[in-house]
């Protein structure tokens, strides 16, 4: 399958890109609010257009969308099978419209295989499911080291796998994007999809992290 890297990798593909809670605001939120105010007052930004963009990222784009997909796959064996067979088609069943890339592939973590996603030439990324890529995903060290020494990169993220677990690296392209289906945490039998989604982290869907454990979330 194109994009699969165990040891070697191919650079031949062509990249054509790509509530608040309470009254307390973080420093970043305050900066964003100030910037919004300045741009609006100077007439550079239409407030309605800005609201539309914000609403899109809050409801239609972002890691919470990918988490919903993963939670459904954990809870519904038929959806899991469909997701692994054709992820683009499967997410359409959830009413999600994929706008980035021609095809989405889901790769499943198991006790014997751990998957990681990278884009070796630039920063192709399934942002409609995971939001904007983190800065480190676009960095040259991540793009180069993930292919050459994935276990060391995982260690940098605080992830240590058993020696017998194989690490497989997948290289995204402008045409093909990947999402990792992480392993479902133990002791979550009977959980609702909404509650399961709360265990799914952005990094676990890239492969540089793991889902939260049960003891990491509120009861």
GROMACS elastic network, one bead per residue, 0.5 to 0.9 nm:
[ bonds ]
;  ai    aj funct       b0    kb
    1     4     6  0.60418   500
    2     5     6  0.87898   500
    2   170     6  0.84167   500
    2   171     6  0.81291   500
    2   176     6  0.85823   500
    3     9     6  0.79054   500
    3    10     6  0.77705   500
    3   169     6  0.80784   500
    3   170     6  0.50075   500
    3   172     6  0.62566   500
    3   173     6  0.77633   500
    3   176     6  0.81694   500
    4     8     6  0.89973   500
    4     9     6  0.77611   500
    4   168     6  0.72031   500
    4   169     6  0.60587   500
    4   171     6  0.63687   500
    5     8     6  0.58472   500
    5     9     6  0.54943   500
    5    10     6  0.83110   500
    5   147     6  0.71520   500
    5   168     6  0.62008   500
    5   170     6  0.55707   500
    5   171     6  0.70505   500
    6     9     6  0.79096   500
    6   147     6  0.79649   500
    6   166     6  0.88401   500
    6   167     6  0.73882   500
    6   168     6  0.53055   500
    6   169     6  0.61177   500
    6   170     6  0.83996   500
    7   147     6  0.71199   500
    7   148     6  0.72037   500
    7   168     6  0.85906   500
    7   169     6  0.84966   500
    8   147     6  0.77749   500
    8   148     6  0.83966   500
    9   120     6  0.88146   500
    9   147     6  0.73697   500
    9   171     6  0.79916   500
   10    13     6  0.74739   500
   10   120     6  0.88890   500
   10   171     6  0.84300   500
   11    14     6  0.84248   500
   11   120     6  0.74021   500
   11   121     6  0.71059   500
   13   121     6  0.87834   500
   13   173     6  0.67208   500
   13   174     6  0.82963   500
   14   121     6  0.89749   500
   14   173     6  0.72786   500
   14   174     6  0.70856   500
   14   175     6  0.86828   500
   15    18     6  0.80832   500
   15   121     6  0.77325   500
   15   122     6  0.75562   500
   15   124     6  0.78106   500
   15   173     6  0.61858   500
   15   174     6  0.50336   500
   15   175     6  0.80780   500
   16   173     6  0.87919   500
   16   174     6  0.60059   500
   16   175     6  0.88128   500
   17   123     6  0.89483   500
   17   124     6  0.75350   500
   17   174     6  0.62845   500
   18   100     6  0.75658   500
   18   101     6  0.84111   500
   18   123     6  0.80643   500
   18   124     6  0.65384   500
   18   125     6  0.82458   500
   18   174     6  0.70605   500
   19    22     6  0.83281   500
   20    23     6  0.75622   500
   20    24     6  0.78098   500
   20    25     6  0.72348   500
   21    24     6  0.70814   500
   21    25     6  0.82918   500
   22    25     6  0.83996   500
   25    28     6  0.79735   500
   25    29     6  0.57958   500
   25    30     6  0.62464   500
   26    29     6  0.51058   500
   26    30     6  0.62579   500
   26    31     6  0.86739   500
   27    30     6  0.51129   500
   27    31     6  0.62628   500
   27    32     6  0.86966   500
   28    31     6  0.50797   500
   28    32     6  0.62021   500
   28    33     6  0.86042   500
   29    32     6  0.50436   500
   29    33     6  0.61013   500
   29    34     6  0.85811   500
   30    33     6  0.50646   500
   30    34     6  0.61605   500
   30    35     6  0.86041   500
   31    34     6  0.50923   500
   31    35     6  0.61586   500
   31    36     6  0.85665   500
   32    35     6  0.50819   500
   32    36     6  0.60690   500
   32    37     6  0.85828   500
   33    36     6  0.50739   500
   33    37     6  0.62032   500
   33    38     6  0.87403   500
   34    37     6  0.51407   500
   34    38     6  0.62934   500
   34    39     6  0.86835   500
   35    38     6  0.51968   500
   35    39     6  0.61181   500
   35    40     6  0.84318   500
   36    39     6  0.53063   500
   36    40     6  0.59972   500
   36    41     6  0.84855   500
   36    45     6  0.80818   500
   36    47     6  0.85290   500
   36    50     6  0.83405   500
   37    40     6  0.52006   500
   37    41     6  0.60025   500
   37    42     6  0.85605   500
   38    41     6  0.52047   500
   38    42     6  0.61686   500
   38    43     6  0.85825   500
   38    44     6  0.86465   500
   39    42     6  0.52933   500
   39    43     6  0.62497   500
   39    44     6  0.51980   500
   39    45     6  0.56322   500
   39    46     6  0.87075   500
   40    43     6  0.50900   500
   40    44     6  0.59524   500
   40    45     6  0.50356   500
   40    46     6  0.64996   500
   40    47     6  0.64262   500
   41    44     6  0.76881   500
   41    45     6  0.82762   500
   42    45     6  0.78659   500
   43    46     6  0.70058   500
   45    48     6  0.85963   500
   45    49     6  0.73552   500
   45    50     6  0.68694   500
   46    49     6  0.52207   500
   46    50     6  0.62083   500
   46    51     6  0.86551   500
   47    51     6  0.60687   500
   47    52     6  0.85503   500
   48    51     6  0.50864   500
   48    52     6  0.62125   500
   48    53     6  0.87443   500
   49    52     6  0.50161   500
   49    53     6  0.62943   500
   49    54     6  0.86950   500
   50    53     6  0.51543   500
   50    54     6  0.62355   500
   50    55     6  0.85589   500
   51    54     6  0.51174   500
   51    55     6  0.60067   500
   51    56     6  0.85076   500
   52    55     6  0.50838   500
   52    56     6  0.61093   500
   52    57     6  0.87695   500
   53    56     6  0.51118   500
   53    57     6  0.64404   500
   53    58     6  0.86766   500
   54    57     6  0.52913   500
   54    58     6  0.61276   500
   54    59     6  0.86199   500
   55    58     6  0.50341   500
   55    59     6  0.59588   500
   55    60     6  0.76425   500
   56    59     6  0.54317   500
   56    61     6  0.61533   500
   57    60     6  0.57167   500
   57    62     6  0.61448   500
   57   128     6  0.87924   500
   57   131     6  0.73568   500
   58    61     6  0.65011   500
   58    62     6  0.70976   500
   58    64     6  0.88267   500
   59    62     6  0.77868   500
   59    64     6  0.84902   500
   59    65     6  0.80717   500
   60    64     6  0.89775   500
   60    65     6  0.70996   500
   60    96     6  0.80336   500
   60    97     6  0.88771   500
   60   128     6  0.74848   500
   60   129     6  0.83944   500
   61    64     6  0.77932   500
   61    65     6  0.63951   500
   61    66     6  0.87661   500
   61   127     6  0.70435   500
   61   129     6  0.58858   500
   61   130     6  0.69437   500
   61   131     6  0.55423   500
   61   132     6  0.87099   500
   62    65     6  0.56658   500
   62    66     6  0.71401   500
   62   127     6  0.67584   500
   62   128     6  0.62839   500
   62   129     6  0.54541   500
   62   132     6  0.72271   500
   62   202     6  0.88895   500
   63    66     6  0.51065   500
   63    67     6  0.60687   500
   63    68     6  0.85947   500
   63   127     6  0.83141   500
   63   128     6  0.84778   500
   63   129     6  0.58700   500
   63   131     6  0.56240   500
   63   132     6  0.88648   500
   63   200     6  0.86528   500
   63   201     6  0.74386   500
   63   202     6  0.55524   500
   63   205     6  0.85949   500
   64    68     6  0.61811   500
   64    69     6  0.87585   500
   64   129     6  0.76511   500
   64   130     6  0.73152   500
   64   131     6  0.86112   500
   64   197     6  0.75959   500
   64   198     6  0.85457   500
   64   200     6  0.83535   500
   64   201     6  0.85507   500
   64   202     6  0.82630   500
   65    68     6  0.51252   500
   65    69     6  0.65554   500
   65    70     6  0.88826   500
   65    96     6  0.85391   500
   65   128     6  0.79464   500
   65   129     6  0.52880   500
   65   130     6  0.69067   500
   65   131     6  0.86151   500
   66    69     6  0.50453   500
   66    70     6  0.62818   500
   66    71     6  0.85947   500
   66   128     6  0.84365   500
   66   130     6  0.57771   500
   66   131     6  0.89249   500
   66   179     6  0.82441   500
   66   197     6  0.87481   500
   66   200     6  0.84081   500
   66   202     6  0.79459   500
   66   205     6  0.76001   500
   67    70     6  0.50712   500
   67    71     6  0.60196   500
   67    72     6  0.85130   500
   67   129     6  0.83082   500
   67   130     6  0.84444   500
   67   196     6  0.83640   500
   67   197     6  0.50170   500
   67   198     6  0.75067   500
   67   199     6  0.81331   500
   67   200     6  0.53550   500
   67   201     6  0.71746   500
   67   202     6  0.77855   500
   67   205     6  0.81275   500
   68    71     6  0.51393   500
   68    72     6  0.61826   500
   68    73     6  0.86639   500
   68   193     6  0.73749   500
   68   194     6  0.74333   500
   68   196     6  0.84217   500
   68   197     6  0.55496   500
   68   198     6  0.88920   500
   68   200     6  0.85023   500
   69    72     6  0.52281   500
   69    73     6  0.63234   500
   69    74     6  0.87719   500
   69    83     6  0.87181   500
   69    91     6  0.70540   500
   69    94     6  0.81373   500
   69   129     6  0.86504   500
   69   181     6  0.89374   500
   69   197     6  0.82777   500
   70    73     6  0.50518   500
   70    74     6  0.62206   500
   70    75     6  0.86824   500
   70    80     6  0.83951   500
   70   180     6  0.86702   500
   70   181     6  0.61460   500
   70   182     6  0.77061   500
   70   196     6  0.85143   500
   70   197     6  0.70976   500
   70   200     6  0.73900   500
   70   205     6  0.84253   500
   71    74     6  0.50439   500
   71    75     6  0.61827   500
   71    76     6  0.84082   500
   71   184     6  0.86154   500
   71   192     6  0.85818   500
   71   193     6  0.52923   500
   71   194     6  0.74071   500
   71   195     6  0.83655   500
   71   196     6  0.54195   500
   71   197     6  0.50189   500
   71   198     6  0.86430   500
   71   199     6  0.86161   500
   71   200     6  0.76785   500
   72    75     6  0.51291   500
   72    76     6  0.56740   500
   72    77     6  0.85730   500
   72    79     6  0.68962   500
   72    80     6  0.74505   500
   72   193     6  0.60813   500
   72   194     6  0.89843   500
   72   196     6  0.85250   500
   72   197     6  0.83122   500
   73    76     6  0.52551   500
   73    77     6  0.63688   500
   73    78     6  0.78900   500
   73    79     6  0.54798   500
   73    81     6  0.79742   500
   73    82     6  0.88528   500
   73    83     6  0.73521   500
   73   181     6  0.80910   500
   74    77     6  0.69979   500
   74    79     6  0.86122   500
   74    80     6  0.68927   500
   74   181     6  0.88076   500
   74   183     6  0.82821   500
   74   184     6  0.63784   500
   74   193     6  0.81689   500
   74   196     6  0.80560   500
   75    79     6  0.84455   500
   75    80     6  0.82886   500
   75   190     6  0.86835   500
   75   191     6  0.82685   500
   75   192     6  0.78645   500
   75   193     6  0.65809   500
   75   196     6  0.83677   500
   76    79     6  0.53488   500
   76    80     6  0.62422   500
   76    81     6  0.88134   500
   77    81     6  0.62392   500
   77    82     6  0.86512   500
   78    81     6  0.51997   500
   78    82     6  0.63010   500
   78    83     6  0.86181   500
   79    83     6  0.59439   500
   79    84     6  0.85795   500
   79    90     6  0.70368   500
   80    83     6  0.50323   500
   80    84     6  0.62578   500
   80    85     6  0.85332   500
   80    90     6  0.86681   500
   81    84     6  0.53333   500
   81    85     6  0.61405   500
   81    86     6  0.86703   500
   82    85     6  0.50105   500
   82    86     6  0.59988   500
   82    87     6  0.69369   500
   82    89     6  0.78967   500
   82    90     6  0.56501   500
   83    86     6  0.53609   500
   83    88     6  0.76955   500
   83    89     6  0.76299   500
   83    90     6  0.50960   500
   83    91     6  0.72952   500
   83   105     6  0.80526   500
   83   106     6  0.64578   500
   84    87     6  0.59928   500
   84    90     6  0.85165   500
   84   105     6  0.71270   500
   84   106     6  0.53691   500
   84   107     6  0.66828   500
   84   108     6  0.75217   500
   84   181     6  0.87335   500
   85    89     6  0.88048   500
   85    90     6  0.83318   500
   85   105     6  0.81573   500
   85   106     6  0.80843   500
   86    89     6  0.55140   500
   86    90     6  0.61614   500
   86    91     6  0.88179   500
   86   103     6  0.85004   500
   86   104     6  0.74712   500
   86   105     6  0.66223   500
   86   106     6  0.77340   500
   87    91     6  0.61067   500
   87    92     6  0.85124   500
   87   103     6  0.78435   500
   87   104     6  0.54664   500
   87   105     6  0.53440   500
   87   106     6  0.57909   500
   87   178     6  0.89845   500
   87   179     6  0.88037   500
   88    91     6  0.56034   500
   88    92     6  0.64758   500
   88    97     6  0.87575   500
   88    98     6  0.70879   500
   88   102     6  0.85323   500
   88   103     6  0.60091   500
   88   104     6  0.51221   500
   88   105     6  0.72379   500
   88   106     6  0.89295   500
   89    92     6  0.52186   500
   89    93     6  0.68511   500
   89   104     6  0.87230   500
   90    93     6  0.53247   500
   90    94     6  0.73029   500
   91    94     6  0.52267   500
   91    95     6  0.69205   500
   91    96     6  0.57097   500
   91    97     6  0.76073   500
   91    98     6  0.79639   500
   92    95     6  0.51178   500
   92    96     6  0.50464   500
   92    97     6  0.60528   500
   92    98     6  0.76404   500
   93    96     6  0.72411   500
   94    97     6  0.88065   500
   97   128     6  0.83558   500
   98   101     6  0.79403   500
   98   102     6  0.86405   500
   98   103     6  0.87599   500
   98   104     6  0.84817   500
   98   126     6  0.86763   500
   98   128     6  0.64204   500
   98   129     6  0.79890   500
   99   102     6  0.81103   500
   99   126     6  0.89838   500
   99   128     6  0.67997   500
  100   103     6  0.82409   500
  100   104     6  0.87502   500
  100   125     6  0.82170   500
  100   126     6  0.64464   500
  100   127     6  0.72971   500
  100   128     6  0.67039   500
  100   174     6  0.81112   500
  100   175     6  0.83168   500
  100   176     6  0.89064   500
  100   177     6  0.81807   500
  101   104     6  0.72374   500
  101   124     6  0.86105   500
  101   125     6  0.87228   500
  101   126     6  0.77391   500
  101   173     6  0.79537   500
  101   174     6  0.55829   500
  101   176     6  0.57009   500
  101   177     6  0.64342   500
  102   174     6  0.78083   500
  102   176     6  0.61072   500
  102   177     6  0.81497   500
  103   175     6  0.62680   500
  103   177     6  0.63860   500
  103   178     6  0.85760   500
  104   126     6  0.78797   500
  104   175     6  0.85966   500
  104   176     6  0.58097   500
  104   178     6  0.55949   500
  104   179     6  0.74259   500
  105   176     6  0.72412   500
  105   177     6  0.62340   500
  105   179     6  0.64095   500
  105   180     6  0.85922   500
  106   177     6  0.86655   500
  106   178     6  0.56782   500
  106   180     6  0.56984   500
  106   181     6  0.63582   500
  107   115     6  0.68272   500
  107   116     6  0.89976   500
  107   170     6  0.89446   500
  107   178     6  0.71519   500
  107   179     6  0.64100   500
  107   180     6  0.50274   500
  107   181     6  0.58453   500
  107   182     6  0.85498   500
  108   113     6  0.80682   500
  108   114     6  0.77520   500
  108   115     6  0.71535   500
  108   179     6  0.87253   500
  108   180     6  0.59065   500
  108   182     6  0.62198   500
  108   183     6  0.75642   500
  109   112     6  0.78794   500
  109   113     6  0.56276   500
  109   115     6  0.60103   500
  109   180     6  0.70405   500
  109   181     6  0.60585   500
  109   182     6  0.51069   500
  109   183     6  0.56848   500
  109   207     6  0.86471   500
  110   113     6  0.50884   500
  110   114     6  0.64493   500
  110   115     6  0.89304   500
  110   165     6  0.84889   500
  110   182     6  0.77800   500
  110   183     6  0.63035   500
  111   114     6  0.76136   500
  111   162     6  0.87930   500
  111   164     6  0.87684   500
  111   165     6  0.65103   500
  111   166     6  0.89400   500
  111   183     6  0.81787   500
  112   162     6  0.87503   500
  112   164     6  0.66284   500
  112   166     6  0.59337   500
  112   167     6  0.86287   500
  113   164     6  0.86916   500
  113   165     6  0.52935   500
  113   167     6  0.58591   500
  113   168     6  0.69673   500
  114   161     6  0.84010   500
  114   165     6  0.66911   500
  114   166     6  0.60827   500
  114   168     6  0.61181   500
  114   169     6  0.85751   500
  114   180     6  0.89509   500
  114   182     6  0.84123   500
  114   207     6  0.73507   500
  115   166     6  0.84387   500
  115   167     6  0.58337   500
  115   169     6  0.58315   500
  115   170     6  0.73104   500
  115   180     6  0.65687   500
  115   181     6  0.87084   500
  115   182     6  0.85983   500
  115   206     6  0.80753   500
  115   207     6  0.56353   500
  115   208     6  0.86682   500
  116   146     6  0.80423   500
  116   150     6  0.80211   500
  116   167     6  0.73642   500
  116   168     6  0.62548   500
  116   170     6  0.61853   500
  116   171     6  0.87871   500
  116   179     6  0.88646   500
  116   180     6  0.72633   500
  116   205     6  0.85219   500
  116   206     6  0.58838   500
  116   208     6  0.64330   500
  117   125     6  0.87805   500
  117   146     6  0.84935   500
  117   168     6  0.87400   500
  117   169     6  0.59015   500
  117   170     6  0.50249   500
  117   171     6  0.62134   500
  117   172     6  0.70134   500
  117   177     6  0.88252   500
  117   178     6  0.67208   500
  117   179     6  0.74550   500
  117   180     6  0.76457   500
  117   205     6  0.85304   500
  117   206     6  0.53183   500
  117   207     6  0.62221   500
  117   208     6  0.81322   500
  118   123     6  0.77562   500
  118   124     6  0.81161   500
  118   125     6  0.82723   500
  118   137     6  0.72196   500
  118   138     6  0.88296   500
  118   142     6  0.78689   500
  118   143     6  0.61001   500
  118   144     6  0.89959   500
  118   146     6  0.70773   500
  118   147     6  0.80455   500
  118   169     6  0.71503   500
  118   170     6  0.62182   500
  118   171     6  0.51211   500
  118   172     6  0.60946   500
  118   178     6  0.89295   500
  118   206     6  0.80173   500
  119   122     6  0.57448   500
  119   123     6  0.52978   500
  119   124     6  0.57321   500
  119   125     6  0.75848   500
  119   137     6  0.80419   500
  119   138     6  0.79460   500
  119   143     6  0.61985   500
  119   170     6  0.80661   500
  119   171     6  0.50682   500
  119   173     6  0.67371   500
  120   123     6  0.75486   500
  120   124     6  0.88828   500
  120   138     6  0.89948   500
  120   140     6  0.82155   500
  120   142     6  0.85564   500
  120   144     6  0.64846   500
  120   146     6  0.87120   500
  120   147     6  0.80953   500
  120   171     6  0.64464   500
  120   172     6  0.77263   500
  120   173     6  0.88046   500
  121   124     6  0.85090   500
  121   140     6  0.87455   500
  121   143     6  0.74465   500
  121   144     6  0.89988   500
  121   173     6  0.85630   500
  122   138     6  0.65584   500
  122   139     6  0.85819   500
  122   140     6  0.85122   500
  122   143     6  0.80261   500
  122   173     6  0.87461   500
  123   133     6  0.77559   500
  123   137     6  0.68628   500
  123   138     6  0.51226   500
  123   139     6  0.84571   500
  123   143     6  0.85804   500
  123   172     6  0.81424   500
  123   173     6  0.85286   500
  124   127     6  0.86055   500
  124   133     6  0.87421   500
  124   138     6  0.87004   500
  124   171     6  0.89214   500
  124   172     6  0.58387   500
  124   173     6  0.57703   500
  124   174     6  0.59626   500
  124   175     6  0.89463   500
  124   176     6  0.86026   500
  124   177     6  0.71310   500
  125   128     6  0.86261   500
  125   130     6  0.80509   500
  125   131     6  0.87992   500
  125   132     6  0.81026   500
  125   133     6  0.66573   500
  125   137     6  0.88972   500
  125   172     6  0.69414   500
  125   173     6  0.82016   500
  125   174     6  0.84299   500
  125   177     6  0.61891   500
  125   178     6  0.76305   500
  125   179     6  0.89505   500
  126   129     6  0.56644   500
  126   130     6  0.60296   500
  126   131     6  0.74998   500
  126   132     6  0.84739   500
  126   133     6  0.83866   500
  126   177     6  0.58390   500
  126   178     6  0.69241   500
  126   179     6  0.74063   500
  127   132     6  0.52935   500
  127   133     6  0.67021   500
  128   131     6  0.57645   500
  128   132     6  0.81975   500
  129   179     6  0.85548   500
  130   133     6  0.74117   500
  130   179     6  0.87598   500
  130   202     6  0.65480   500
  130   205     6  0.80350   500
  130   206     6  0.88625   500
  131   134     6  0.88872   500
  131   202     6  0.88962   500
  133   136     6  0.81671   500
  133   137     6  0.62802   500
  133   138     6  0.73485   500
  134   137     6  0.54714   500
  134   138     6  0.71733   500
  135   138     6  0.55196   500
  135   139     6  0.65134   500
  136   140     6  0.83605   500
  136   141     6  0.82540   500
  136   142     6  0.64925   500
  136   143     6  0.88270   500
  137   140     6  0.84082   500
  137   142     6  0.62371   500
  137   143     6  0.71075   500
  138   141     6  0.87765   500
  138   142     6  0.73364   500
  138   143     6  0.71015   500
  139   142     6  0.55650   500
  139   143     6  0.63782   500
  139   144     6  0.87699   500
  140   143     6  0.51177   500
  140   144     6  0.60504   500
  140   145     6  0.83372   500
  141   144     6  0.52704   500
  141   145     6  0.56958   500
  141   146     6  0.80834   500
  142   145     6  0.53027   500
  142   146     6  0.56767   500
  142   147     6  0.86307   500
  142   153     6  0.75691   500
  143   146     6  0.58271   500
  143   147     6  0.71994   500
  144   147     6  0.59767   500
  144   148     6  0.66957   500
  144   149     6  0.86577   500
  145   148     6  0.50117   500
  145   149     6  0.54024   500
  145   150     6  0.66365   500
  145   152     6  0.82327   500
  145   153     6  0.68458   500
  146   149     6  0.55503   500
  146   151     6  0.80447   500
  146   152     6  0.81832   500
  146   153     6  0.60809   500
  146   154     6  0.84627   500
  146   169     6  0.73913   500
  147   150     6  0.59890   500
  147   168     6  0.89903   500
  147   169     6  0.64656   500
  147   170     6  0.86698   500
  147   171     6  0.87254   500
  149   152     6  0.55345   500
  149   153     6  0.65197   500
  149   154     6  0.88761   500
  150   153     6  0.50058   500
  150   154     6  0.61291   500
  150   155     6  0.85730   500
  150   167     6  0.70453   500
  150   168     6  0.83503   500
  150   169     6  0.76404   500
  151   155     6  0.61529   500
  151   156     6  0.86658   500
  151   159     6  0.84302   500
  151   160     6  0.77229   500
  151   161     6  0.80767   500
  151   167     6  0.73519   500
  152   156     6  0.62980   500
  152   157     6  0.88007   500
  153   156     6  0.50276   500
  153   157     6  0.66080   500
  153   158     6  0.88422   500
  153   159     6  0.86370   500
  153   208     6  0.78868   500
  154   157     6  0.50784   500
  154   158     6  0.63522   500
  154   159     6  0.50587   500
  154   160     6  0.67563   500
  154   161     6  0.85197   500
  154   207     6  0.84581   500
  154   208     6  0.58381   500
  154   209     6  0.76231   500
  155   159     6  0.50310   500
  155   160     6  0.58168   500
  155   161     6  0.88182   500
  156   159     6  0.73800   500
  157   160     6  0.88677   500
  157   208     6  0.63811   500
  157   209     6  0.68129   500
  158   208     6  0.86794   500
  158   209     6  0.77405   500
  159   208     6  0.73801   500
  159   209     6  0.63809   500
  159   210     6  0.75723   500
  160   163     6  0.89803   500
  161   164     6  0.81548   500
  161   165     6  0.64284   500
  161   166     6  0.88239   500
  161   167     6  0.89162   500
  162   165     6  0.54328   500
  162   166     6  0.87368   500
  163   166     6  0.77451   500
  169   207     6  0.90000   500
  170   178     6  0.74455   500
  171   176     6  0.87572   500
  171   177     6  0.82001   500
  171   178     6  0.82134   500
  172   175     6  0.79896   500
  172   176     6  0.58308   500
  172   177     6  0.50095   500
  172   178     6  0.64410   500
  173   176     6  0.50630   500
  173   177     6  0.62494   500
  174   177     6  0.73148   500
  178   205     6  0.89161   500
  178   206     6  0.81433   500
  179   205     6  0.56143   500
  179   206     6  0.62691   500
  179   207     6  0.84408   500
  180   204     6  0.70204   500
  180   206     6  0.57668   500
  180   207     6  0.61545   500
  181   184     6  0.87910   500
  181   204     6  0.79509   500
  181   205     6  0.62928   500
  181   206     6  0.89321   500
  181   207     6  0.87120   500
  182   185     6  0.88199   500
  182   200     6  0.82496   500
  182   204     6  0.61969   500
  182   205     6  0.66245   500
  182   207     6  0.77400   500
  182   210     6  0.69669   500
  182   211     6  0.70030   500
  183   210     6  0.81581   500
  183   211     6  0.77453   500
  184   188     6  0.78784   500
  184   196     6  0.85846   500
  184   199     6  0.88257   500
  184   211     6  0.76140   500
  185   188     6  0.65223   500
  185   199     6  0.80957   500
  185   211     6  0.69569   500
  185   212     6  0.74343   500
  185   213     6  0.59605   500
  185   214     6  0.71915   500
  186   189     6  0.78335   500
  186   213     6  0.75986   500
  186   214     6  0.75600   500
  187   190     6  0.89608   500
  187   213     6  0.88761   500
  187   214     6  0.70559   500
  188   191     6  0.55808   500
  188   196     6  0.76023   500
  188   214     6  0.72843   500
  189   192     6  0.89784   500
  191   194     6  0.81307   500
  191   195     6  0.61528   500
  191   196     6  0.62783   500
  192   195     6  0.52242   500
  192   196     6  0.61714   500
  192   197     6  0.85828   500
  193   197     6  0.60034   500
  193   198     6  0.87253   500
  194   197     6  0.51670   500
  194   198     6  0.67125   500
  195   198     6  0.52911   500
  195   199     6  0.73141   500
  196   199     6  0.54790   500
  196   200     6  0.71846   500
  197   200     6  0.53243   500
  197   201     6  0.85417   500
  198   201     6  0.78653   500
  198   211     6  0.89967   500
  198   212     6  0.81074   500
  198   217     6  0.77706   500
  199   211     6  0.54421   500
  199   213     6  0.69167   500
  199   214     6  0.76700   500
  199   216     6  0.84091   500
  199   217     6  0.74558   500
  200   203     6  0.85241   500
  200   204     6  0.66649   500
  200   205     6  0.76737   500
  200   210     6  0.79552   500
  200   212     6  0.65152   500
  201   204     6  0.52021   500
  201   205     6  0.67426   500
  201   209     6  0.75764   500
  201   210     6  0.72050   500
  201   211     6  0.56484   500
  201   212     6  0.71306   500
  202   205     6  0.53387   500
  202   206     6  0.66570   500
  202   207     6  0.87860   500
  202   208     6  0.89159   500
  202   209     6  0.79918   500
  202   211     6  0.87455   500
  203   207     6  0.59255   500
  203   208     6  0.51799   500
  203   210     6  0.69655   500
  203   211     6  0.82431   500
  204   208     6  0.60271   500
  204   211     6  0.56254   500
  204   212     6  0.89181   500
  205   208     6  0.78797   500
  205   209     6  0.77125   500
  205   210     6  0.81856   500
  205   211     6  0.86060   500
  206   209     6  0.73689   500
  207   210     6  0.72287   500
  210   213     6  0.86859   500
  212   215     6  0.80687   500
  212   216     6  0.59976   500
  212   217     6  0.74168   500
  213   216     6  0.53769   500
  213   217     6  0.73433   500
  214   217     6  0.58743   500
  214   218     6  0.83580   500
  214   219     6  0.85304   500
  215   218     6  0.75927   500
  215   219     6  0.83492   500
